[in-house]
């Protein structure tokens, strides 16, 4: 299984996440095109910097000729100049903690609904749109809870800024382009001390950040700065599926994303490792030596010789709706030489009872046979190719870490064929060709 692992020893922010993905191989021109298509007046800058002796990619979102900066520097300047006093009345419904520092200089107040409309209109894939929307929704829900507001009452001032929208949309696009099945992270170093933001001076982690990190292992290191930003926390909440030490894996590529600040003697970077999980040589519970997952399934069978064939198709659809893993029919010769149908259902044990009841209720059978069997399932993942007519997912299976099967998803190809009036076989052949080009040239 292809996975990615995030070393968050110096926290995580939106620009660090993007820098790490770019350094690991995601194309910069993909993100440049994404920003251009957003048409929000922003540009991206990419450079290499040194952070504590580590060379890392530094991504900057440039709006009105200004780069982003750590938000406490921005708000400290605002407070010092008297432009912001951080009172509850000023903050309520107007601004939230999250986002980039110079957002207040050029951002318009936006509700979550307005931001979701911008994402929906973006020229990116549907899965990336959904991810970006989930990240912004997570930010909105956290802010609403912290300040006792409804989500729609939270008007994004900082996170609603152009640079934050660019950060989150680009993070969604880049994460999809990485083509990994699972993203895992280490415990997060959130930093220490206090941070200046729109609501005044708050302890680290700031309230909305901590709300987003519920259920995530975190700790405070020796650096007295905010290391996990709300945007970084929201990315973790939506994209990361597990936390812990580095799993056994063969590393294919490594990326380092630089934070905005350079701490003397301390590498302020986010490290991303991408590769395949190792073959399990000694079989573990639930896994064979070939790394195939082993699970117990139940097989249900019924012989049908007096049922209208139209009803069999109906039963098949119902069975899938009740959780059947697979349903198939076999023509059989029954007693008195009557042609019949053997209806077979495969399911997990917890669904056996309701599927057995379905067969008794919907078919004409008077008996259902069941037995338990083992199923060996190869690890599989989805990869996406961009055909001239749209994106197609391919299901890719591996045996001992080597690709053994690959096939385009029928529903994706069928939809494209119908929408563009292209032969289905042409769409499927083109998807396979593009997949092979990506991996074998």
N, C-alpha and C positions, 0 to 999 in steps of 0.2 A: 504494500500500500504506500502510495506517495504521500508524504507528510511534510509539514514545516514546523520548526521549533523556534520559539522566540525566547532569547535570553534577556530578561527584563531587569538586569542587575542595576541599571541606571534608569529605571522607569520606562515610560512610553508616552509619546505624543504623536499627533497626526503626521508631522513632518518627519519624525524619526522613523515611523512605520513606512512611509513612502520611500524615504531614502534607503532603508534596508531592502525593500522589494526591488528598487531600481538597481542597487548594487548586486542583488542576487540574479539579475537577468531580465527583469521586466523592462520592456522597451520604453525609453523616454518619449519617443515620438507618439506612442499610444496615449500617454498622459497629456502631451502638448495638444494633440488633436481633441481630446476630451475637453480640455479647457477652452480651446477655440470654439468648439461646438456649443459650449455653455453660453458663450457670447455675453459674459458678465464683466468684460473689461479687465481681465486678469491675465498675467503671464507667469510662466514657471521659470525658475533659474536653478541650474544644477551645477554643483562644484564639488571638488574634493577638498576636505579639510583634515586637520590633525586634531584628534581629541585624546589627550593623555597618551600620545605615542601611537594611536591607532588611526590608520587612514580610513576615512568614512565618506559616504556620499551625503551631501547637504542639499536638501531641496528647499527652495524658497518660493513662496507665493508672493508675487509682486503686483500691488494694486496702487494706482496713482503714483508710481515710481517709488513706493515704499515697501521695504521688506517687513515681514512679521518680526516681533521681538517677544521675549518672555513677558507674560501679561503683568507680572508684578512691577516690572520696570515702567510699563505704560501707565498703570494706575497709580503708582507712586508719584509719577510726574503730574498726573491729574490732581491728586490730592495736594501735592506741594504747591501747585499753582492756584488752588482754590476752585478749580473747575468741577470738582466732584467731592462731595462730603460723605458719600456712602450711607446716607440715612435710609431707613426702611421705606419711608414714603417715596423717595426718589426711585428706589430700586424696584418696588413692587410692580409687577406687570410690565416693566420697562426694559430691564436688563437682567441677564443671568451671568453666572460665574464663568461659564465655559467659553471657549473660543480663543481667538488670537488677539494679541495685545493691541495692535493698531486698528482693530475693527471699529472701535468707537469713533475714530476720526472720519471714517467714510461709509459707515453702515447705516442703513435705514432700518427702522424697527419692522420686523416681519413676524407674523404668526406662523405656527407650525403648518397650517393649511397653505399659506403662501409659499413656504419653503418646499413642501411636498409637490406643489404644482410646478415649481422650477425643476425639481428632480424628474417628475413625470414627463416633462417636455424635453429632457436632455436626450441627446443622440447617442445613447448607450444601450447595452443589452438589458433585457427585462430583469435578469437576476441581479445585475449591478444596481439597477434602479431600486429593487426591493431591498437590497442590503443598505444602500444609502438612506432610504426612508426609515428603515429600522434603527439605524444609528441616530438619526435626528430625533426619532420618536423616543428612544431611550433617554436622550438628553432632556427632552421636554418633560417626560414623566418624572425624571429625577428632580428637575428644578421645581416642578409643580408640587411635588410632595414636600420638599424642603421648605418652600415658602407658602404652603397652604393655599395654592391656587389651582384652578383647573388648567388642563394642558393648553387650552385656547387662550387663557388669560396670560400665559407666559409669552411675552413678545421678545423674540430673540434679538438682542442688541449686538452682543459680541459674537455668539455663534451664528447669528443670522447674517453676519458680514460676508462679503464676497469671498474673502480668503478662507473662511471656515467651510463655506459651501464647496469651494474648490477642493479643499483638503479631504472632505468626507466623500464626495463623489469620486475623486481620484483614488482614494483608498479602496473604495468598492470595486472600481474597475481593475485596479492593480492586483487586488487579492484574487479576483476571478482569473486574471491572466496568469497567475502563478500555477494554476492547474494542480492543486493539491486536494486530496480528499479530506484531510484533517489538519487543523492548526492548533498546536499545543503551546503552552507558555509556562515559563518558570514562575514562582512566586514573584510578586511585583514590589520593587523598592519604591515607595511612594515619596521618599524624602523626609525632611524634618523641618521644624520651625513654623513660621507663619508665612502667609502669602497675601499681598494686597490685590484686591479685585473690586468689582463694581459695588460690593456691599461693605467695603471697608477692609480691615485686616482680619483674616480668618486663620485658624490653625490648619496645618497640613496633615492629612488631605482635607481639602475644602469640602463643605457639606455635600454638594451635588456629586463630587467625585467619589466620596465615600459611599453615597447611596448607590451609585453605579457599580461599585466594587463589592456589593453584598455577595457573599458566597465565594469570593476570590481570595486566595491566600496572599496577604500583603505584609510588609514589614517596613520599619523606618530605619534607614541607614544613617551614616555619619554626615552626609551632605545636607546642610540646612537650606534647602531650596525645594520648590515643588518639582518633583520628577515625573509624576503621572498627572497629565492634564485631563480635564473632563472629556475632551475629544478622544484622547488616548484611551481613557477608561471605557467610553462608549464603544470604541472599536473592539476592545477586548471583550466586552459584554456580548457583542453581536457575533463576532467572528471566531473567537477562541472556544474550542469544545472541551478542553481539559487542561489541568494544571498539575505540575509536578516536576521531578527531575527529568533530564534528557532521556528519552526512550532509546532502546537499541535501534540503531538506524545506520545505513550507509549514506554518508553525506556526499551529495553531488555538487552543491554550490553553497556559498556563504555570502551574506550581505551585511554590511554595517551601515546603519543610518545614524547620522550625527544629530545631536541636540543643538539648540541655539547657543547654549552657554559652554564655555571651555573652562572646566575646573582644573586647577594645577594638580598634576599628578594623579588625575582620576579620569578614566575614559568615559566621557558622557556620550555613550553610543547604545544603540539597540542592535543586537546581533540576531540574524535570521539564518537558520540552517535548513536546507531543503534536501530531501533524499527519500530513500525507500526503507521501510522497516525491514529488519533482518529476518532471514529464514529461521524458523524455530527448529533447531536440530533435534533437541530432545522434546518430545511431545508434551505440551502443557495441557491442563484441563481445557477441553473445548477446542483443541487445535491439533491437527495431525502433523506428522513429520514433513509433509509437503507444504505446510503452512495453510492448508485448507481448514476452514472453520468447521467443526463437527457439532452438529446439533441433532436433537431427537425430534422427529416429526411423526405425525399420525397420518395414516392412509385410510380413507373411507371409501368403500365401494358399494355399489348397488346395481343389480341387473334389472334392466327395464325392457319389457317386451309388449307392453300394452299402453304405452304413453304416447300421446301426440308429439311427434318430433319437434314441433314448434315450441313446446313447453320446455324441452331440454335446453335450448338456447337461453330461455328465460331463467332457468335454474342456475345455469353457469354464471350469468351476470349477478344473480343474488349471492351466489357462493363467494365470488370475489369481493362483493360488498361486505360480507360477514368475516372476511379475513383469510380466505383460502389463499395459499401460496401458489397453487396451480390447479387447474381443472382440465380434464381431457376425457374424450370418449373413445371407445374401441368397439367396432362391430363384432358381435358374437352370435353363434348359433345356439339357440336354446332348445328346451324340450319340445317335442312334437314338431321339430324342424322349423320352429319359428325364428325369423331373424330378430335380433335384439341389440341392445346397446349396453355396454358396461360403462357406467359413469364413475370416474375416479376423482377424488379430491385429495390434495395434499395440504396439510395445515399444521400449525403449531399445536401442541397438546392443549393449551388453554382455550383453543377455539373448537375443540372436538365436539363438545356437547351441543353448542348452538348450530353447528353445521349438520350434525346428525339429526337434530330436530327439524332443520330446513329440509332435508331429504324426505323425512316422513311427511312433512306438511305439504310440500309442493310436488312431490312425485307420486307415482302409484306403487312404489316398492313397499313390501311388507317386512323387509329385513335389510339392515345395513351392516356390513362387515367392517371391522376396524382392526388395525394392528400398528404397533410402534416400530419405526425403523430409524436408522441413522442416515443423516444426509451430510455429505462432504461438499462444502461450498468454497470455491476459490475466492480469494480476496478480489474485489473489483472496485473500480472507480469510474467516474465520468470525466472525459476530456471533451473540450468544445473546439470545433473548427468553424471558421467563417466561410461559408460558401458564397457564391455570387448572389444567392437568393435569401440568405439569412443564416443564423447560427444553427448548428446541428450538434447534438451530444452523441458521443460514442461511448459505449460501455466497454471498458478494458479490464480483462481478467489477467491475473498473474499467477504463475506457478513457480515456487521457490525464487521469487523476486524477478522472474523473467516473464515478459508479456507472452501469454499463450493464446488469448482470444481477443478479438476486437470486432465490434459491429455497431453500425449507426442505429440510433433509436428510431424505431419505425414511426412513432407518432410525430416526431420532429420532421422526418422526411415526408410523411404523408401530408402534413399541414403545408409545408413549403410547396410540394408538388401541386396541391389544390389551389393555393393562392397565386402561384406564378405560371400555372398551366405548363409545367415541365414534367416529363415522364418520371415516375417514381424511381425507376431503376437508375435514371441519370443522376438524380439527387443523391441516391445511396452510393453510387460509384464515385461521384465527386467528393463526397464526405470521406470515403476511405482513402482516395488519392491524397487529399489534403492531410489526413492523419499520417499517412506513410511519408509524405514530404517533410512534415514536421520532425519526424523521428529518424528518418533514414535518408533524407535528401533525395 
